[in-house]
Amino acid sequence: MSKAPTRVLKQGRVTIPAEVRRDLGIEHGDYVVIDVKPLGGDSDD
């Protein structure tokens, strides 16, 4: 399993880093399951 910190963007969108997508073979339109854990820190929205 790969882990990578990312940020929740407007409208709740989450971007999976390109390196993780490549390592896992994730392509546009694929379904994924995420395990969510807040890391804390400030939001600059």
PyMOL Python script that loads the backbone (N, CA, C, O; Angstrom):
from pymol import cmd

cmd.read_pdbstr("""\
ATOM      1  N   MET A   1       0.855  -1.182   0.000  1.00  0.00           N
ATOM      2  CA  MET A   1       0.000   0.000   0.000  1.00  0.00           C
ATOM      3  C   MET A   1       0.894   1.236   0.000  1.00  0.00           C
ATOM      4  O   MET A   1       1.895   1.282   0.715  1.00  0.00           O
ATOM      5  N   SER A   2       0.540   2.217  -0.785  1.00  0.00           N
ATOM      6  CA  SER A   2       1.269   3.475  -0.815  1.00  0.00           C
ATOM      7  C   SER A   2       0.572   4.504   0.057  1.00  0.00           C
ATOM      8  O   SER A   2      -0.653   4.514   0.169  1.00  0.00           O
ATOM      9  N   LYS A   3       1.370   5.371   0.674  1.00  0.00           N
ATOM     10  CA  LYS A   3       0.833   6.469   1.467  1.00  0.00           C
ATOM     11  C   LYS A   3       1.460   7.757   0.977  1.00  0.00           C
ATOM     12  O   LYS A   3       2.650   7.802   0.664  1.00  0.00           O
ATOM     13  N   ALA A   4       0.654   8.806   0.912  1.00  0.00           N
ATOM     14  CA  ALA A   4       1.171  10.112   0.511  1.00  0.00           C
ATOM     15  C   ALA A   4       0.259  11.192   1.053  1.00  0.00           C
ATOM     16  O   ALA A   4      -0.958  11.111   0.889  1.00  0.00           O
ATOM     17  N   PRO A   5       0.825  12.207   1.698  1.00  0.00           N
ATOM     18  CA  PRO A   5      -0.018  13.312   2.142  1.00  0.00           C
ATOM     19  C   PRO A   5      -0.530  14.102   0.945  1.00  0.00           C
ATOM     20  O   PRO A   5       0.184  14.273  -0.044  1.00  0.00           O
ATOM     21  N   THR A   6      -1.743  14.574   1.033  1.00  0.00           N
ATOM     22  CA  THR A   6      -2.335  15.392  -0.015  1.00  0.00           C
ATOM     23  C   THR A   6      -3.258  16.393   0.646  1.00  0.00           C
ATOM     24  O   THR A   6      -3.405  16.381   1.868  1.00  0.00           O
ATOM     25  N   ARG A   7      -3.873  17.245  -0.123  1.00  0.00           N
ATOM     26  CA  ARG A   7      -4.723  18.302   0.425  1.00  0.00           C
ATOM     27  C   ARG A   7      -6.108  18.212  -0.200  1.00  0.00           C
ATOM     28  O   ARG A   7      -6.249  17.888  -1.379  1.00  0.00           O
ATOM     29  N   VAL A   8      -7.129  18.502   0.601  1.00  0.00           N
ATOM     30  CA  VAL A   8      -8.493  18.563   0.088  1.00  0.00           C
ATOM     31  C   VAL A   8      -8.687  19.944  -0.538  1.00  0.00           C
ATOM     32  O   VAL A   8      -8.481  20.963   0.122  1.00  0.00           O
ATOM     33  N   LEU A   9      -9.079  19.976  -1.800  1.00  0.00           N
ATOM     34  CA  LEU A   9      -9.264  21.211  -2.536  1.00  0.00           C
ATOM     35  C   LEU A   9     -10.733  21.617  -2.539  1.00  0.00           C
ATOM     36  O   LEU A   9     -11.562  20.972  -1.897  1.00  0.00           O
ATOM     37  N   LYS A  10     -11.053  22.683  -3.260  1.00  0.00           N
ATOM     38  CA  LYS A  10     -12.444  23.129  -3.355  1.00  0.00           C
ATOM     39  C   LYS A  10     -13.321  22.008  -3.863  1.00  0.00           C
ATOM     40  O   LYS A  10     -12.877  21.157  -4.634  1.00  0.00           O
ATOM     41  N   GLN A  11     -14.542  22.011  -3.436  1.00  0.00           N
ATOM     42  CA  GLN A  11     -15.550  21.006  -3.792  1.00  0.00           C
ATOM     43  C   GLN A  11     -15.160  19.605  -3.320  1.00  0.00           C
ATOM     44  O   GLN A  11     -15.678  18.612  -3.832  1.00  0.00           O
ATOM     45  N   GLY A  12     -14.242  19.518  -2.340  1.00  0.00           N
ATOM     46  CA  GLY A  12     -13.870  18.231  -1.766  1.00  0.00           C
ATOM     47  C   GLY A  12     -12.964  17.378  -2.629  1.00  0.00           C
ATOM     48  O   GLY A  12     -12.791  16.191  -2.353  1.00  0.00           O
ATOM     49  N   ARG A  13     -12.387  17.950  -3.656  1.00  0.00           N
ATOM     50  CA  ARG A  13     -11.511  17.175  -4.546  1.00  0.00           C
ATOM     51  C   ARG A  13     -10.180  16.875  -3.869  1.00  0.00           C
ATOM     52  O   ARG A  13      -9.611  17.718  -3.175  1.00  0.00           O
ATOM     53  N   VAL A  14      -9.700  15.659  -4.086  1.00  0.00           N
ATOM     54  CA  VAL A  14      -8.413  15.228  -3.549  1.00  0.00           C
ATOM     55  C   VAL A  14      -7.563  14.761  -4.729  1.00  0.00           C
ATOM     56  O   VAL A  14      -8.014  13.975  -5.562  1.00  0.00           O
ATOM     57  N   THR A  15      -6.336  15.255  -4.786  1.00  0.00           N
ATOM     58  CA  THR A  15      -5.428  14.857  -5.857  1.00  0.00           C
ATOM     59  C   THR A  15      -4.472  13.794  -5.343  1.00  0.00           C
ATOM     60  O   THR A  15      -3.844  13.970  -4.299  1.00  0.00           O
ATOM     61  N   ILE A  16      -4.361  12.700  -6.068  1.00  0.00           N
ATOM     62  CA  ILE A  16      -3.402  11.650  -5.730  1.00  0.00           C
ATOM     63  C   ILE A  16      -2.104  11.994  -6.456  1.00  0.00           C
ATOM     64  O   ILE A  16      -2.114  12.166  -7.675  1.00  0.00           O
ATOM     65  N   PRO A  17      -0.992  12.098  -5.737  1.00  0.00           N
ATOM     66  CA  PRO A  17       0.276  12.459  -6.384  1.00  0.00           C
ATOM     67  C   PRO A  17       0.623  11.523  -7.548  1.00  0.00           C
ATOM     68  O   PRO A  17       0.362  10.321  -7.492  1.00  0.00           O
ATOM     69  N   ALA A  18       1.213  12.092  -8.597  1.00  0.00           N
ATOM     70  CA  ALA A  18       1.523  11.335  -9.814  1.00  0.00           C
ATOM     71  C   ALA A  18       2.372  10.098  -9.522  1.00  0.00           C
ATOM     72  O   ALA A  18       2.134   9.037 -10.098  1.00  0.00           O
ATOM     73  N   GLU A  19       3.347  10.224  -8.642  1.00  0.00           N
ATOM     74  CA  GLU A  19       4.211   9.083  -8.332  1.00  0.00           C
ATOM     75  C   GLU A  19       3.404   7.917  -7.756  1.00  0.00           C
ATOM     76  O   GLU A  19       3.654   6.761  -8.098  1.00  0.00           O
ATOM     77  N   VAL A  20       2.447   8.214  -6.893  1.00  0.00           N
ATOM     78  CA  VAL A  20       1.598   7.167  -6.309  1.00  0.00           C
ATOM     79  C   VAL A  20       0.710   6.550  -7.386  1.00  0.00           C
ATOM     80  O   VAL A  20       0.550   5.331  -7.440  1.00  0.00           O
ATOM     81  N   ARG A  21       0.124   7.405  -8.254  1.00  0.00           N
ATOM     82  CA  ARG A  21      -0.716   6.880  -9.348  1.00  0.00           C
ATOM     83  C   ARG A  21       0.087   5.940 -10.242  1.00  0.00           C
ATOM     84  O   ARG A  21      -0.393   4.871 -10.617  1.00  0.00           O
ATOM     85  N   ARG A  22       1.306   6.343 -10.580  1.00  0.00           N
ATOM     86  CA  ARG A  22       2.161   5.487 -11.430  1.00  0.00           C
ATOM     87  C   ARG A  22       2.489   4.179 -10.722  1.00  0.00           C
ATOM     88  O   ARG A  22       2.368   3.104 -11.310  1.00  0.00           O
ATOM     89  N   ASP A  23       2.907   4.268  -9.453  1.00  0.00           N
ATOM     90  CA  ASP A  23       3.283   3.057  -8.705  1.00  0.00           C
ATOM     91  C   ASP A  23       2.136   2.063  -8.618  1.00  0.00           C
ATOM     92  O   ASP A  23       2.353   0.853  -8.672  1.00  0.00           O
ATOM     93  N   LEU A  24       0.904   2.575  -8.482  1.00  0.00           N
ATOM     94  CA  LEU A  24      -0.262   1.707  -8.324  1.00  0.00           C
ATOM     95  C   LEU A  24      -0.985   1.406  -9.639  1.00  0.00           C
ATOM     96  O   LEU A  24      -1.925   0.612  -9.669  1.00  0.00           O
ATOM     97  N   GLY A  25      -0.544   2.039 -10.713  1.00  0.00           N
ATOM     98  CA  GLY A  25      -1.192   1.805 -12.010  1.00  0.00           C
ATOM     99  C   GLY A  25      -2.576   2.416 -12.102  1.00  0.00           C
ATOM    100  O   GLY A  25      -3.417   1.926 -12.856  1.00  0.00           O
ATOM    101  N   ILE A  26      -2.829   3.486 -11.342  1.00  0.00           N
ATOM    102  CA  ILE A  26      -4.138   4.147 -11.354  1.00  0.00           C
ATOM    103  C   ILE A  26      -4.235   5.035 -12.592  1.00  0.00           C
ATOM    104  O   ILE A  26      -3.332   5.821 -12.878  1.00  0.00           O
ATOM    105  N   GLU A  27      -5.331   4.901 -13.312  1.00  0.00           N
ATOM    106  CA  GLU A  27      -5.556   5.696 -14.519  1.00  0.00           C
ATOM    107  C   GLU A  27      -6.848   6.494 -14.395  1.00  0.00           C
ATOM    108  O   GLU A  27      -7.682   6.210 -13.536  1.00  0.00           O
ATOM    109  N   HIS A  28      -7.007   7.490 -15.255  1.00  0.00           N
ATOM    110  CA  HIS A  28      -8.205   8.337 -15.282  1.00  0.00           C
ATOM    111  C   HIS A  28      -9.462   7.470 -15.317  1.00  0.00           C
ATOM    112  O   HIS A  28      -9.584   6.569 -16.146  1.00  0.00           O
ATOM    113  N   GLY A  29     -10.386   7.752 -14.413  1.00  0.00           N
ATOM    114  CA  GLY A  29     -11.653   7.016 -14.376  1.00  0.00           C
ATOM    115  C   GLY A  29     -11.657   5.806 -13.465  1.00  0.00           C
ATOM    116  O   GLY A  29     -12.715   5.227 -13.219  1.00  0.00           O
ATOM    117  N   ASP A  30     -10.479   5.403 -12.950  1.00  0.00           N
ATOM    118  CA  ASP A  30     -10.423   4.263 -12.035  1.00  0.00           C
ATOM    119  C   ASP A  30     -11.098   4.617 -10.715  1.00  0.00           C
ATOM    120  O   ASP A  30     -11.079   5.773 -10.291  1.00  0.00           O
ATOM    121  N   TYR A  31     -11.684   3.632 -10.078  1.00  0.00           N
ATOM    122  CA  TYR A  31     -12.222   3.795  -8.737  1.00  0.00           C
ATOM    123  C   TYR A  31     -11.138   3.389  -7.742  1.00  0.00           C
ATOM    124  O   TYR A  31     -10.389   2.439  -7.970  1.00  0.00           O
ATOM    125  N   VAL A  32     -11.070   4.124  -6.637  1.00  0.00           N
ATOM    126  CA  VAL A  32     -10.113   3.801  -5.580  1.00  0.00           C
ATOM    127  C   VAL A  32     -10.824   3.893  -4.233  1.00  0.00           C
ATOM    128  O   VAL A  32     -11.864   4.541  -4.112  1.00  0.00           O
ATOM    129  N   VAL A  33     -10.263   3.250  -3.241  1.00  0.00           N
ATOM    130  CA  VAL A  33     -10.747   3.345  -1.874  1.00  0.00           C
ATOM    131  C   VAL A  33      -9.679   4.095  -1.094  1.00  0.00           C
ATOM    132  O   VAL A  33      -8.493   3.781  -1.196  1.00  0.00           O
ATOM    133  N   ILE A  34     -10.102   5.095  -0.308  1.00  0.00           N
ATOM    134  CA  ILE A  34      -9.134   5.845   0.482  1.00  0.00           C
ATOM    135  C   ILE A  34      -9.425   5.666   1.968  1.00  0.00           C
ATOM    136  O   ILE A  34     -10.578   5.535   2.378  1.00  0.00           O
ATOM    137  N   ASP A  35      -8.374   5.663   2.754  1.00  0.00           N
ATOM    138  CA  ASP A  35      -8.461   5.607   4.207  1.00  0.00           C
ATOM    139  C   ASP A  35      -8.061   6.998   4.686  1.00  0.00           C
ATOM    140  O   ASP A  35      -6.906   7.397   4.536  1.00  0.00           O
ATOM    141  N   VAL A  36      -8.997   7.733   5.255  1.00  0.00           N
ATOM    142  CA  VAL A  36      -8.786   9.145   5.552  1.00  0.00           C
ATOM    143  C   VAL A  36      -8.357   9.349   6.999  1.00  0.00           C
ATOM    144  O   VAL A  36      -8.968   8.820   7.928  1.00  0.00           O
ATOM    145  N   LYS A  37      -7.295  10.129   7.169  1.00  0.00           N
ATOM    146  CA  LYS A  37      -6.803  10.477   8.499  1.00  0.00           C
ATOM    147  C   LYS A  37      -6.279  11.908   8.432  1.00  0.00           C
ATOM    148  O   LYS A  37      -5.299  12.157   7.730  1.00  0.00           O
ATOM    149  N   PRO A  38      -6.895  12.858   9.134  1.00  0.00           N
ATOM    150  CA  PRO A  38      -6.413  14.242   9.110  1.00  0.00           C
ATOM    151  C   PRO A  38      -5.006  14.331   9.688  1.00  0.00           C
ATOM    152  O   PRO A  38      -4.688  13.689  10.689  1.00  0.00           O
ATOM    153  N   LEU A  39      -4.161  15.146   9.034  1.00  0.00           N
ATOM    154  CA  LEU A  39      -2.795  15.339   9.513  1.00  0.00           C
ATOM    155  C   LEU A  39      -2.673  16.593  10.363  1.00  0.00           C
ATOM    156  O   LEU A  39      -1.651  16.800  11.018  1.00  0.00           O
ATOM    157  N   GLY A  40      -3.706  17.435  10.362  1.00  0.00           N
ATOM    158  CA  GLY A  40      -3.636  18.685  11.106  1.00  0.00           C
ATOM    159  C   GLY A  40      -3.023  19.776  10.239  1.00  0.00           C
ATOM    160  O   GLY A  40      -2.838  19.593   9.036  1.00  0.00           O
ATOM    161  N   GLY A  41      -2.713  20.890  10.846  1.00  0.00           N
ATOM    162  CA  GLY A  41      -2.137  22.003  10.096  1.00  0.00           C
ATOM    163  C   GLY A  41      -3.204  22.974   9.668  1.00  0.00           C
ATOM    164  O   GLY A  41      -4.396  22.754   9.887  1.00  0.00           O
ATOM    165  N   ASP A  42      -2.762  24.053   9.054  1.00  0.00           N
ATOM    166  CA  ASP A  42      -3.662  25.114   8.627  1.00  0.00           C
ATOM    167  C   ASP A  42      -4.150  24.879   7.209  1.00  0.00           C
ATOM    168  O   ASP A  42      -3.458  24.279   6.386  1.00  0.00           O
ATOM    169  N   SER A  43      -5.342  25.358   6.944  1.00  0.00           N
ATOM    170  CA  SER A  43      -5.919  25.337   5.604  1.00  0.00           C
ATOM    171  C   SER A  43      -5.804  26.722   5.023  1.00  0.00           C
ATOM    172  O   SER A  43      -6.121  27.698   5.704  1.00  0.00           O
ATOM    173  N   ASP A  44      -5.351  26.847   3.758  1.00  0.00           N
ATOM    174  CA  ASP A  44      -5.283  28.177   3.150  1.00  0.00           C
ATOM    175  C   ASP A  44      -6.288  28.324   2.025  1.00  0.00           C
ATOM    176  O   ASP A  44      -5.943  28.782   0.936  1.00  0.00           O
ATOM    177  N   ASP A  45      -7.530  27.938   2.283  1.00  0.00           N
ATOM    178  CA  ASP A  45      -8.603  28.101   1.281  1.00  0.00           C
ATOM    179  C   ASP A  45      -9.144  29.474   1.290  1.00  0.00           C
ATOM    180  O   ASP A  45     -10.049  29.786   0.516  1.00  0.00           O
TER     181      ASP A  45
END
""", "prot")
cmd.dss("prot")
cmd.show_as("cartoon", "prot")
cmd.util.cbc("prot")
cmd.orient("prot")
